[in-house]
Amino acid sequence: MAAGGAAGSLLSAPVSDIAGRQKALLVYGITFLGGAVMQMFANYPVFMAGRFIAGLAVGATSSLTPQYLAEWAPKSIRGSCVSLYNIAIIVALALAFWINYAVERWKYVPGSHDNGQWQMSLGVQLIPGAIFVVLIAFAPESARWMIAHGRRERGLGNLVRIRGLPEEDVYVMTEYGEIVAQVEEEQELRAGEFCVLTSWGGEWVLMWLDRPLVCDDCERDFRKCE
């Protein structure tokens, strides 16, 4: 599961950037359910494959969920929402301990080859996994992601839906304007030219991509580059 979690955390960003936050979480939630079901088979290769697949989903959702929360939560409670996510993880770990303790009390008959004890312990994870998939299926896509991908009207519509305010409300328009400004700034930075001030042949040279320019006033040109 740890190996799958490492792979999932690396895949979470590119998948969510392409497919969207909500769709990525839905796909990873379904992936987790598939891995959880495979873990209930009394077959070691299938069991280990299920652990890896479930870990893939856990690693991805562990980084995507707080991002999704942060993009939707109002600034006034954004930190609280992400903190509640971390609290939920701790509560889940405590709950898992008590579930394992309860299953340990299972009356096992030696020589019976009863797999019910460990299968029930692992099968419980299907419950929160199924709840997650059902709920995230009805969740709206991140307004920030929609705006960043040129779907500004739909992004504004999702923002209006989540905030429960009319489109012309000052709060909605202010938040929408802030998101648009941040997205445009990030896109301009990614599309900007790269420059560096370096020494070449005993002269200071300003490098714009692969085009060297000899500086007349390097300090001035470097400030312009910045």
C-alpha positions as CSV (number, residue, x, y, z in Angstrom):
1,M,0.0,0.0,0.0
2,A,2.9,2.4,0.7
3,A,4.3,1.8,-2.8
4,G,0.9,2.5,-4.3
5,G,0.5,5.6,-2.1
6,A,3.8,7.0,-3.4
7,A,2.8,6.4,-7.0
8,G,-0.7,7.9,-6.4
9,S,0.7,11.1,-4.9
10,L,2.9,11.6,-8.0
11,L,0.0,11.0,-10.4
12,S,-2.6,13.1,-8.5
13,A,-1.4,16.5,-9.9
14,P,-1.3,15.7,-13.6
15,V,-4.5,13.7,-13.5
16,S,-6.4,16.4,-11.7
17,D,-5.0,19.2,-13.9
18,I,-6.2,17.4,-17.0
19,A,-9.5,15.8,-15.8
20,G,-10.5,18.2,-13.1
21,R,-10.5,18.0,-9.3
22,Q,-13.9,16.4,-8.9
23,K,-13.6,13.9,-11.7
24,A,-10.1,12.8,-10.5
25,L,-11.4,12.3,-6.9
26,L,-14.3,10.2,-8.3
27,V,-12.0,8.1,-10.4
28,Y,-9.6,7.5,-7.5
29,G,-12.6,6.7,-5.2
30,I,-13.8,4.0,-7.6
31,T,-10.2,2.8,-7.9
32,F,-10.1,2.4,-4.1
33,L,-13.3,0.4,-4.1
34,G,-11.8,-2.0,-6.7
35,G,-8.6,-2.4,-4.6
36,A,-10.6,-3.0,-1.4
37,V,-12.7,-5.7,-3.1
38,M,-9.5,-7.4,-4.3
39,Q,-8.1,-7.4,-0.8
40,M,-10.9,-9.7,0.3
41,F,-9.9,-12.6,-1.9
42,A,-8.0,-15.4,-0.2
43,N,-5.3,-15.3,-2.9
44,Y,-2.0,-13.7,-2.1
45,P,-1.1,-12.2,-5.5
46,V,-4.6,-10.8,-5.8
47,F,-4.5,-9.5,-2.3
48,M,-1.2,-7.7,-2.9
49,A,-2.4,-6.2,-6.1
50,G,-5.5,-4.9,-4.3
51,R,-3.2,-3.3,-1.6
52,F,-1.2,-1.5,-4.3
53,I,-4.3,-0.3,-6.2
54,A,-6.0,0.9,-3.0
55,G,-2.8,2.6,-2.0
56,L,-2.7,4.3,-5.3
57,A,-6.1,5.8,-4.6
58,V,-5.2,6.7,-1.0
59,G,-2.0,8.5,-2.0
60,A,-3.8,10.5,-4.7
61,T,-6.8,11.5,-2.7
62,S,-4.6,12.4,0.3
63,S,-3.2,15.3,-1.7
64,L,-6.2,16.1,-3.9
65,T,-8.8,16.4,-1.1
66,P,-7.2,19.3,0.8
67,Q,-6.6,21.0,-2.6
68,Y,-10.3,20.6,-3.5
69,L,-11.3,21.9,-0.1
70,A,-9.0,24.9,-0.3
71,E,-10.2,25.9,-3.7
72,W,-13.8,25.8,-2.6
73,A,-13.7,27.0,1.0
74,P,-14.2,30.8,1.7
75,K,-11.0,32.5,2.9
76,S,-12.5,33.0,6.3
77,I,-12.8,29.2,7.0
78,R,-10.3,27.8,4.5
79,G,-7.8,26.9,7.2
80,S,-10.5,25.3,9.4
81,C,-11.7,23.1,6.6
82,V,-8.2,21.7,5.8
83,S,-7.7,21.2,9.6
84,L,-10.9,19.3,9.8
85,Y,-9.7,17.1,7.0
86,N,-6.6,16.2,9.1
87,I,-8.8,15.6,12.2
88,A,-10.9,13.2,10.1
89,I,-7.8,11.2,9.3
90,I,-6.9,10.9,13.0
91,V,-10.5,9.9,13.9
92,A,-10.4,7.2,11.1
93,L,-7.2,5.8,12.4
94,A,-8.7,5.5,15.9
95,L,-11.8,3.9,14.4
96,A,-9.7,1.4,12.5
97,F,-7.9,0.4,15.7
98,W,-11.2,-0.4,17.5
99,I,-12.6,-2.2,14.5
100,N,-9.5,-4.5,14.5
101,Y,-9.9,-5.0,18.2
102,A,-13.5,-6.0,17.8
103,V,-12.7,-8.4,15.0
104,E,-9.9,-9.9,17.1
105,R,-12.6,-11.1,19.5
106,W,-13.9,-13.3,16.6
107,K,-14.3,-16.9,17.8
108,Y,-11.8,-18.7,15.6
109,V,-12.0,-22.5,15.4
110,P,-8.5,-24.0,14.8
111,G,-8.2,-26.0,11.6
112,S,-11.4,-24.5,10.2
113,H,-9.6,-22.3,7.7
114,D,-12.1,-19.5,8.3
115,N,-11.2,-16.3,6.4
116,G,-14.1,-14.4,7.8
117,Q,-12.1,-12.6,10.5
118,W,-9.6,-10.8,8.3
119,Q,-12.0,-10.4,5.4
120,M,-14.5,-8.5,7.7
121,S,-11.7,-6.3,9.0
122,L,-10.7,-5.3,5.5
123,G,-14.2,-5.2,4.2
124,V,-15.2,-2.4,6.5
125,Q,-13.2,0.0,4.4
126,L,-15.8,-0.5,1.6
127,I,-18.3,1.5,3.7
128,P,-16.5,4.9,3.9
129,G,-15.2,4.3,0.3
130,A,-18.7,3.9,-1.1
131,I,-20.0,6.9,0.8
132,F,-17.1,9.0,-0.6
133,V,-17.8,7.9,-4.2
134,V,-21.6,8.6,-3.9
135,L,-21.1,12.1,-2.4
136,I,-18.2,13.2,-4.6
137,A,-20.3,12.2,-7.7
138,F,-22.7,15.0,-6.9
139,A,-20.1,17.6,-5.9
140,P,-19.4,20.4,-8.3
141,E,-16.2,20.9,-10.1
142,S,-13.7,23.5,-8.7
143,A,-14.5,27.0,-10.0
144,R,-10.8,27.7,-10.0
145,W,-10.1,24.7,-12.3
146,M,-13.0,25.7,-14.6
147,I,-11.8,29.3,-14.9
148,A,-8.2,28.1,-15.5
149,H,-9.4,25.9,-18.4
150,G,-11.4,28.7,-20.2
151,R,-14.8,27.8,-18.8
152,R,-15.4,31.0,-16.9
153,E,-19.2,31.0,-17.2
154,R,-19.5,27.5,-15.8
155,G,-16.9,28.4,-13.1
156,L,-19.0,31.4,-12.1
157,G,-22.1,29.2,-12.1
158,N,-20.5,26.7,-9.8
159,L,-19.4,29.5,-7.5
160,V,-22.9,30.9,-7.3
161,R,-24.3,27.4,-6.6
162,I,-21.8,26.7,-3.7
163,R,-22.1,30.2,-2.1
164,G,-25.9,30.2,-2.4
165,L,-25.8,33.8,-3.5
166,P,-27.0,35.6,-6.7
167,E,-24.5,36.1,-9.4
168,E,-24.6,39.9,-9.0
169,D,-23.8,39.7,-5.3
170,V,-20.8,41.8,-4.3
171,Y,-19.2,38.8,-2.4
172,V,-19.5,36.5,-5.4
173,M,-18.2,39.0,-7.9
174,T,-15.3,39.9,-5.6
175,E,-14.3,36.3,-5.1
176,Y,-14.7,35.5,-8.8
177,G,-12.5,38.5,-9.8
178,E,-9.8,37.4,-7.3
179,I,-9.8,33.9,-8.8
180,V,-9.6,35.2,-12.4
181,A,-6.8,37.6,-11.5
182,Q,-4.8,34.8,-9.8
183,V,-5.3,32.4,-12.7
184,E,-4.3,35.0,-15.3
185,E,-1.2,35.8,-13.3
186,E,-0.2,32.2,-13.0
187,Q,-0.7,31.6,-16.7
188,E,1.3,34.7,-17.6
189,L,4.2,33.5,-15.5
190,R,4.1,30.1,-17.1
191,A,4.1,31.6,-20.6
192,G,6.7,34.2,-19.9
193,E,10.2,34.2,-21.3
194,F,13.1,32.9,-19.2
195,C,16.1,35.1,-18.8
196,V,19.3,34.9,-16.8
197,L,22.3,37.3,-16.4
198,T,25.6,35.5,-16.9
199,S,29.2,36.1,-17.9
200,W,30.2,35.0,-21.4
201,G,33.5,35.7,-23.0
202,G,34.5,38.2,-20.3
203,E,31.3,40.3,-20.9
204,W,28.1,40.3,-19.0
205,V,25.3,38.8,-21.2
206,L,21.6,38.7,-20.7
207,M,20.2,35.4,-21.9
208,W,16.6,35.5,-23.3
209,L,15.9,31.8,-23.9
210,D,18.6,30.8,-26.4
211,R,19.3,34.3,-27.7
212,P,22.3,36.0,-26.1
213,L,22.3,39.8,-25.8
214,V,25.3,41.8,-24.7
215,C,24.3,44.2,-21.9
216,D,24.9,48.0,-22.2
217,D,23.6,48.5,-18.7
218,C,23.4,45.0,-17.1
219,E,21.8,46.2,-13.9
220,R,19.1,48.1,-15.7
221,D,18.4,45.2,-18.1
222,F,18.4,42.6,-15.3
223,R,15.8,44.7,-13.4
224,K,13.7,44.7,-16.6
225,C,14.2,40.9,-16.8
226,E,12.9,40.5,-13.3
